[in-house]
Amino acid sequence: MRVLKRNALIPLTVTALACSFAFGAQANEQLQQMSGDDKNWVMPTGDYANTRYSELDQINKDNVSDLQVKWTFSTGVLRGHEGGPLVVDDVMYFNTPFPNIVYALDLNEDGRILWKYEPEQNSDVIPIMCCDTVNRGVAYAPAEGDRPALILQYQADTTLVALNAETGEVAWEVQNGEQTDGSLAESGTSAPMVVGDKVYVGISGGEFGVRGHFTAYNLTDGSEAWRAYSTGPDSETLMDPENTTHLGEPVGADSGVTTWEGDQWQQGGGTTWGWYAYDPELNLVYYGTGNPSTWNPAQRPGDNAWSMTIFARDADTGMAKWVYQMTPHDEWDYDGVNENILVDGMEIDGESRNVLVHFDRNGFAYTLDRETGELLVAEKYDPTVNWATHVEMDPNSDQYGRPQVVAEYSTDQNGEDTNTTGICPAALGTKDQQPAAYSPKTGLFYVPTNHVCMDYEPYRVSYTAGQPYVGATVSMYPTPDSHGGMGNFIAWDAAKGEIVWSIPERFSVWSGALATAGDVVFYGTLEGYIKAVDTEGNELYRFKTPSGIIGNINTYEHDGKQYIAVLSGVGGWAGIGLAGGLLQAEGAEAWQTAVAGERAPTDEETAIGTAGLGAVGGYAALADYTTLGGQLTVFGLPD
């Protein structure tokens, strides 16, 4: 790696404060306190509750139309830029897609580079990153005792590295996957989360049969504190058969094995590449797991626990308190990794509840009691979702909590080598990982969504370590008989399970949203627009950045002025055609050969249309509106 030294020192206020805390719990309180200071943005999603809300109101609905670009910064990387910058006092930190360069910029000097970290990684990890070489950001850990403040990056090759926040020097690093050369197809794409004296990371690679896990490392030296697998025996999933519950009932012994056929759980997927949340009072960490492997449901009979599941785990020990499997025996690749947003005192049926709200890829939005896992609301947040009629809400039913699958859209019931058509949503879901925002002022959630359907043909595939383990051909397209576009930005009432308003978009809304006390909600589009709307959905401002936005919009205050920051740089699953060079026959055919082997289509149009796990054809028109290029853009009001 290479570190550019800086001449000036970062103000030591945070470091000095942290030195007065002696224990992990106190360090946790410090980070929580810092997240409550809206001048900074110290966590990838703003706070432990994942609200992506700021109390800053200098930029408001009356003056947001006056926003102007204050400064920009080129990242030097051309792949998809997910995630967003952190701001701690006078310094901004962010990273790029592979090769995962980390920058520290001085906000006092027009974004001067204080230090730059460039890790050395094996480029063989690039082809095993299924849906672009994205990364969702870095995390910050306040100083504690003799340990300096840290910037935590989880790299593509599964290396978790802790950098001295002041100098960029490596404090420690640890290998989270078994290999860092891509040979087992493990990869790292998620943003870490710091809680107390630990940092948490997941694993990517479900399309290659990687067995999912969620791991806590000690901040002092990077040693492993605990690891919990998504599938397998209780000793490895860290589940108590009597005391870990699913919808109030004990999960039973070795549920992560008995719901699979034979030893399929060993390549069971359930990867953990999304966002994580934390409740300090309950000391519970929440996260979701991804699809079971393979995409061919006929090859893995059973519910395939605990893929497609929300976990609530003790932050200190990793022991699971409760789980909820949203899509048992997934037949459509509806990963359950999307963020869980924590809200206190939501009134549901006349009772105040502390809840967890989750917008799943499967098209249902769930509201659960976050202490017990009780299911309170489960409703479609795109009315065109058709693969299931509803989620059964009667606790006395043997179907309680399960989606009621429509036979016409069941890839399992229709069988192998049968193309099931018209499934809504597509595999990338009604919402992928792009995080929603919640405003306590309005009590509403602001959700970036996809409005896309698919055809899905499963086929038999064998497992080979490090090789694609997909077993399905997918094509995607805009939802028929709708507004013609591929996305909506919606306001959602999670207590009632209702859409309050919806803004149609030409392409999927793939950016993270931001809500503020100024009664403004921000989001970005795949064409590259950053947009501001009021809390009734009226557009107030738009500006087109140089490339499509799949990053998450943040806000901070510096020298008494509020700013809005966003990374642009098209890519991700929706933009993989552009980012991965799959819009041309040569690139698409190479991808098809690698993934489908003998089943690779020979027709050029079909090869391109179904490349990128189906996304390339659906989003081919995106190339008419934007192109590659990573850039940070910072907006503010006129001086």
N, C-alpha and C positions, 0 to 999 in steps of 0.2 A: 504494500500500500504506500501511498504518498500523502504526506501531510504538509500543507502550506502553513507555515508559522505566521502568527500575527504579532504586531508590535504593541498594540494596546491590550489591556486586560479587560475581561468581562467584569462588570461590577460584582463585588463579592457579597452583596446583601444576602442573596439566597444561600450561599455557602456558609456565611457566618451564622445565619439563622439555623441552618441544618445541624451545625456542630453542637448546638445545645440539646439536640435530641439523641437519646442513647439507645433506643429500641426501635425495632421494625414497626411496631404499632404506631409509635410517635412519628416516625418518618412517613407512614401512611397518612396520618392526620395532616402532616405538612403538605403533602401533595394534594390532598383533598382541599385544604385551605387555599392553596395556590390556584386550584381550578375554579374557586369561587371568586377570584379576582379577575374580572372580565377584561382588564387591560392586557392580560396575557392569554395565550391559548396553549396550555401545557400538556394536553392529552390529544391523541388523534381525533377523538370524537367530542372534545371539549370538556367532558367530565366523565366520572365513573358511570353515570346513568345513561350515557350515549345520547343526550338530548340534542346536541348540536345547537344549543340556544345561548345567546349572549344578552346580558342586560344593557350593553352599550346602546345608546339611542341618539347619539349625535347625528348619525345618518338615519334619517327617518322617512316616512312615506311622503312628507311634504318637500324634502330636498334631495331625495335619492336620484331624481332625474338630472341633478347637477353633477353627478359623479364624473370624475375624469381620471385617466391613467396618470399615476404619480411616478412610477418607475417600473421597469421590467428587468428580467434576468433570464438569459438563455441557459438551459441546463446542459446543452451539448449532446443530448441523447434523443433518438428518434422514435422509440417505442412508446407504448401507452403509459401515461402518467396518472396513476391513481394516487390516492392519499392526498396529503396537503401539509403545509408548513406548521411547525410549532413556533410559538413566540414566548420567550422567557426573558423578561425585562427588556434589554435593548438588543437582543440577539434573536435572529430567526434561523431555525434549523429545518432542513428537509432533505429528502433523498430522491433518487431517480430510479427508473426501471433498471434492469441489468445494464451495466455492471454495478448498479447500486452505489453510485457516488453520493456521499453525504456532504452537504454544504452548511457552513455556519456563516451567516451574513450579519454585518454590523448595521443596525438600523439608524445609528447616529451618523453614518457616512454613506448614505445612498446605497446601501446594500453591499458595501465593500466585503470581499471574501476574507473572513478571519482565519478560517482553515477549511481544508478540503480533504476528505478521506476517500481514497480509491482502493477498494479491496482487490486482491488478486483472486479470481475465480476461474474455474475450469469452464470454458465455453461449451462443453458438452451438456451443460444443464439447459442450454437454450432450447433444443428440440424437445425436451421432455416437459417443458412448461406449456400445458395444454392450450391455454387461451391468452397468449402473449406473455411477455417477460415483466409483468407488472409487479409493483410493490406498493403496499398501502400505508407506508410512512414509518417514521421513527417514534420512539417514546423517550420521555425524560424522567430521570430519577434524581431527586434532590440529594445533595451531599449529606453524609451521615458519618459522624466520628472522623476517622482518618480517611474515609472513602470520599473522593471528590464527586461532584455532580456528574451524572453520566447521560450520554445519549445512546440509546439501545437501538441497533439495527438488526433485523432478521433478514439475511441475505438469500439470494436465489439458491445457493448451494447448501442451504440449511444451516449455515454458520450464524450463530447469534453472537454479535460483537458488542462490547461495551466500550464506548469512547469517552475519554475525559472531555466534558462539555466545554472546558475552557481552552484546551489545547488541541483536541482531536486525536491525541495519542491513544493507542489501544490499552485499556486497563485489563481486560481479559476477553477471551473468546471461547466458545464451546460449540461442538458439533451436535446439532439436534437430530439429524437423520443418521442412518447407518453409513451412508457414503456421501461424499461431496462432489463426485465426478459424474453424477447423473446415471450411474450404472443400475441403480435400483429405482430410478425415476422419482425419487423424493425431491421436493422443492419447497422453498420458503417464499411466500408472497404476502403474508399477513403482517399487520403492525403489532408489535409486542404491547403488553399492558403491564404496568408496574403497580404492585399492591404491597405496601409495607416493605419488607426486606426481600421480596421476590419479584421476578419478572416472568410472565407467562407467554408461551408461544405454542402454536399448533404446527400442522404439517399439511402440505399439499401433495396431490398426485393420485386422486381417486380414479382417474381415467387410465391409470397404469397398475391398478391393484394394490396401491399403497394402503397399508392398514393405519387408520387414523389414530392419532394420540394428541394429548394436551399435556404440556409439561411445565412445571414450575422450577426455576433456577434461582439460586441464592445470589443476591446482588453483590455480595462481598467478593466472591471469587468465581462465580459462574458454575459452582457445583450444583448437581441435580438435587432438588428437594423432594419432588415426587413426579411420577408420570402416570397418567390415566389413559388407557386405550379405549377406543370407541366400541370395539368388539373383543370377544374372548371371555375367559373365565373371570369370575368375580375378583380374584386376586390381582388381575391385570386391568380390569375396568374400574377397580376401586368402588365396588358396589356391595352393599350389605343386603342379602336376599330378603331379610325380614324388615329392615328399617329404611332401605331405599325404596321409594314409592313411585308408581306410575298411576296418575289419576287417583291417588289415595290408597291404592292397593300395593302390597309388597311385590317387588319384581320377581321374586323367586330365585332359586339357585341357578347360577351360570346362564342367565338369560341371554348373554351375548354370545353363547355357543348353541343353546338348544333351539334358537329361532333360525338357525342356518342348517343346511344339509352338509353332513360330514364336516370336513375341515375348511369349508369355504370362508369361514370367518377370518382365516389367516390372510386372505387377500380381500377383505371385506369392504375396503373403502372407509366411508365415514370420516373423511378427512376434515380438518378443523381450521380452514383458511379464512374464516370470516372475522367478525368483530367480537370483542369480549366486554362484559359489563361486571360491575361489582357493587354489592350492597354492604357498606361498612357496618351497619347495625346488625345485620344477619351474618356477616362475614362469609357471604356466599359469592362465588364467581359463576357467571352465566355465559354459556356459549352454545353454538349449534354445530351439528355434524352434517357432513355431506352425503352424497349418493352412495349406495352400495355398489360394489363392483361385481359383475360387469353390468353394462346397460341392458343386457338381454335378461329380462326377468325370469325366463323359463329355466335358466341355468342356476338359479338360486332360490328354490322354494322356501317359504316361510316369511316371517315379518322382518327378518334381517336386522335385528336389534344389535347395537343401538345406532344405526345410521339414521339420518333424517330426524334427529332428536335434539331437543333443548335439554341441556344438563345444568343442574344447580349443584355446585360442589363447594365443600368447605375450603376456604382459601388457604388454610394452613396445612391440612392433611390431604386434600384432594378427594376425600370420601364424598360420594354422590349422595345428596339428600333426596332429590327427586329428579325424575326424567319425564319428558313427554315426547312421544314419537308422533310426528305430524303426518308422515306419509309412510305407513308400514308397507313393506314389500314394494318399494318404489319401482314404477314402470316407465318413468318419464324423465329421469335425471333432475328431479326437483330438490336440489341441495338445500339443506336447512341451515346454512351457515350465516344467514343475514343477521344483522344486529338485533339485540334485545334492548329495548328502551324502558327504563325504570321510572315509574311515576308514583308519587305518594298521593293518597287521599282521593283516588278517582271514585266518583259515585256511580255505582252500578246496582240497579234495582233497589235504590234507596239506601244502600249500604256503602260506607267509605272503605275502599280497599287499596292496599299498596300493591301495585300491579307490575307486570312485565308485559310489554306489547311487542309483538314480533310480526313483521310482514314477510311471509314465507314465499319462496319461489313458486310454490304450488298454487298461488293465487288467493289463499286465505290469509286473513289477518287475525291473529290470535291475541286475546287478552287473558292473562293468567294471574292468579294470586302468586306472587313471587316467593312467598315463604313456604307454601304448601304444594304449589303446582296445580291447584284446582283450576280447571278450565272454565272461564267465565263468558267469553265471547269468541266465536269463530265464524267469520263471514267473508264472502268474496269481496276483494277490493278492486276488482275489475269485473263488471257484470257479465262479460263474455266468457269467463272461465267455464269450461264445459266438461272436463274430465271427471268431475264429481258433482253430484247434485247439492250436497251439503255435508257438514260435519255433524254427526249424531251427538246431541247435547243431553239426552236423557241418561242420567247416571244409572238407572235401572236396566238399561239396555246392554246386551252383550256386545253391541257396536259402539258403546260410549267412547267419544273422542276420536272415532275413526271416520275418515272421509268415505262417503258412499259413492263408489266408483260406477261410472256409466259404462256399460259393456261395450258400446260402440267405440269408445275411446280407450279401451283397455288393451295395451300392447301385449299383455300376458294372455288374456282370454282370446285375442285374435290370433296369437301364435307366432312362432318364428317364421321368418321369411315372408311375412305378410305386412304390407305397408298400410299402417293405420293412419288415416288422413283426417285433417281438420281438428287436431287436438289443440286446445287453448287452455293455458298458455303454452308457448314453446319451451324447450328445455332450459333456456336462460331465464324462464320464470316471469311472473308478473312484476317482480323486482329481483334483480341480482344483488350483489353486495353493496351497491351504491346506497349509502345510509340516509335514512329519513331524518327529519328534525321535529322537535316537539316544542311548542310554545305554552308555558304555564299561563300566559296572559289570555290566550284564546281557548286553551284546553284541547287544541287540535294538533294532529300530526300532519306534516307536509312531506309527501312521499313521491320520489321519482320512480316512474314505472315504465314497464315495457308493455306494448299492446301488439303482441306477436303470437302467431299460431304456427303449427308444424305438422309435417308428416313424419312418421317414425317407423322404421322397419328393423326389428331386432334380428340378429343372426348369431349362430353359435361361434364362439371364439375360445381359444385355449390361452391359459396364462403362462407367460414367460417373463421372469423378473426383468424389469427395465424396459419392457416393450408395451405398446398400447394394448389396453384390455377394455375396449369399448364395446364392440359387438352390436352396433346399430348404425344405420344410415339415416340421417336427419336432414330435412330441408325446412327452412323457415320463411315466413312471409307475413305481411301486415294482416291483422285480424279482418276477415271478410265482413262485408256489410256493415262497416263501421265508418269512422271519419276518414279512413284512408291512410292515416299516419301510423307510426310504429311506437308511439309513446304518449303518455299522459303525465301531467304533474297534478297531483290531487291533494285535497285537504280531507282528512279522515277523522271521524269521531269514533274513538276506540271503545267508548262506553256503550254506544248504540250499535257499533258495527256498520256505519253508514258513510258513504261519500258525501261530503258537504259541497264541494265544487271540484271541477276538473278542467284542466287546460290541455287541449290536444296539441301534440307536437309531431313534426314530420318524422323524426327518428326517436328511438328510445331515449329516455332521460337517464343518462348513465353517470351523472355527477351526484355527489353528496349535497344535500340541502343545508341551508342555514336559516334559522329564524332569530329575530332580534326584538328587543324591547321597543325599537323604533317602528314597530308594526310593519316591518318589511321582511319578506322571505326571498332568499336568493337560491337560484339553481343554475346549472349550466347545461348546454345541449351538445349533441354529438357534432353539429355543424361548427361549434365553437363560440356560440353566444353565451355570455353571462347575462342572466335576466333577473330583474327585481320585480316582485309583485306585492300588492298589499294583501292584507289578511282576508280579503274577499275574492282574491284571484285576479285582480285587475293589473295588467302590466304597467309598470312605472318607468322602467329603464331597460335598455339592452345595449350590449357592446360586443362586437365580434372579435375574439382573440385570434391569434394566428393559426391555431389548430383546434380540433375538437376537444371538448372538455369532458374528461372522465374522472377528474380530480374532485376533491371536496372543498367547498368554499368555507373559508374561515374569516374571522374578524379579530382585530386587536386595537389597542390604543397606544400611541407613541407621541410623546411631547404634547399631550393634551388633545390629540386629534385621532379620530377613529379611522381605521383603514379596513378595506376588504381585500383578501388575497386569494388567488386561485392558481393552480397549476393547469395549464392546457397542454395537450399532446395526445392526439387521438390514438386509440388502440383498445386493449382489452378484448373480451370476447366479441362484442358487437363490432369492434373496429379491427379485428384480426386480419381481415382481407387486405386492408391497407398496411397494417403494422407488420404482418408476416409475409407480404408479397404473394398472397394467394389469389389475387384477382387476375393473374396471368396464368396461362395454361401450364407453364413449366412448374411454377410454384405449387399450384393446386394439385397437379399430378404427383409431384413428389410427396406432398402431404398425404394424399390418398393411398399411395403405395406404402407409406410408413404406417398408416393407421389401419387401413382396410385390407392390405395384402392382396390376396387373390380376388377379393371382392371389390377391389378398386374399380370404379366406373371407367370405361374406355372412351365414352363420349365426352368431348371437351366441355360442353356446356354443363353436363351433369357433374363432371369432376369439379368444376369451379363452383357450381351452385351448392353442392353439399360439402365442400371443404370447410375447415374450421368448425367441425362438429355442427354443420348446418348453417352457420351464421353468415358465411361469405356471400351466398346468393341473396339472402334476405336484405343485407346491408350494402349491396354492390353500388347503389346510387350514392352512397356516402362519399365516394371518391369525386363526385361532381361538386361537392360543397366544401371540402377541406382536404388538408394533406398533413403529412407528418411534421413533427417539430415540437420539442419540449420547451415551454416557457413559463416562468412565474410572472404574473401580472398583479400589481398592487394598485388599488383604486382609493381615491379619497375625494373629499369635497374641495372646491376651489379655495385657495388661500385667502 
